[in-house]
Amino acid sequence: MINNLLKTAVGRLRTIAFLEGCSYLLLGFTMILKYKFGIPQPNYVVGLAHGILFVLYIVLVLQVSFLQRWNLVKIFWAFIASLVPFGTFYADKTIFR
């Protein structure tokens, strides 16, 4: 099933959106480890992964919006979804399907 998702641009966007959303939530947890318990290493690793996934998400939103001829409102909400916790999960259910 995952192989089928990666064959299309929308499938790749949905996969990266899920991973980006997970990394965003995990980043919140590692912030607690860093600032409350003084353990910065997990925050560095998760932060780096989240940054890479965020850039991939933006690139894929642009690619899919071009290929699918999305209007500016849909593109705007896809970008906003990446800034809100759980936003990419919601976007997967409402925008990317």
C-alpha positions in Angstrom: 0.0 0.0 0.0 2.8 2.5 0.9 4.3 1.8 -2.5 1.1 2.8 -4.2 1.1 6.1 -2.3 4.6 7.0 -3.4 3.8 6.5 -7.1 1.8 9.8 -7.5 2.6 13.3 -6.5 -0.5 13.5 -4.3 0.5 10.2 -2.6 4.0 11.6 -1.9 2.4 14.8 -0.5 0.1 12.8 1.8 3.0 10.6 3.1 5.2 13.6 3.8 2.3 15.5 5.3 1.8 12.7 7.8 5.5 12.4 8.6 5.7 16.2 9.0 2.7 16.3 11.3 4.2 13.5 13.4 7.6 15.3 13.6 5.8 18.6 14.6 4.1 16.8 17.5 7.3 15.0 18.5 9.1 18.3 18.4 6.8 19.6 21.1 7.7 16.6 23.3 11.4 17.1 22.8 11.1 20.8 23.7 9.9 19.6 27.1 12.9 17.3 27.4 15.2 20.2 26.4 13.9 23.0 28.5 12.5 21.1 31.5 15.0 18.3 31.9 18.1 19.7 30.2 18.3 17.0 27.5 18.9 18.8 24.2 20.0 15.9 22.0 16.5 14.6 21.0 15.4 18.1 20.2 18.3 18.6 17.8 17.6 15.3 15.9 13.8 15.8 15.8 14.3 19.5 14.9 16.5 18.6 12.0 14.1 15.9 10.7 11.2 18.3 11.1 13.0 21.0 9.1 13.7 18.7 6.3 10.2 17.3 6.2 8.8 20.8 6.3 10.8 21.9 3.3 9.7 18.7 1.4 6.1 19.4 2.4 6.3 22.9 0.9 7.9 21.7 -2.3 5.3 18.9 -2.7 2.4 21.3 -2.0 3.8 23.6 -4.8 4.2 20.6 -7.1 0.8 19.1 -6.5 -0.9 22.5 -6.7 0.7 23.0 -10.2 -0.2 19.5 -11.4 -3.7 19.6 -10.0 -4.3 23.2 -10.8 -5.4 24.2 -7.3 -6.8 27.6 -6.7 -5.0 30.1 -4.4 -7.3 29.5 -1.5 -6.6 25.7 -1.5 -2.8 26.4 -1.7 -3.1 28.9 1.1 -4.9 26.4 3.4 -2.4 23.7 2.5 0.4 26.0 3.7 -1.4 27.0 6.8 -2.0 23.4 7.7 1.8 23.0 8.1 1.9 25.7 10.8 -0.9 24.3 13.0 -0.5 21.3 15.2 -2.6 18.4 13.7 -3.0 20.7 10.6 -1.4 18.3 8.2 -3.6 15.4 9.4 -6.7 17.5 8.9 -5.5 18.7 5.4 -5.0 15.0 4.4 -8.6 14.3 5.2 -10.0 17.5 3.6 -7.6 18.9 0.9 -5.3 16.1 -0.3 -7.9 13.4 -1.0 
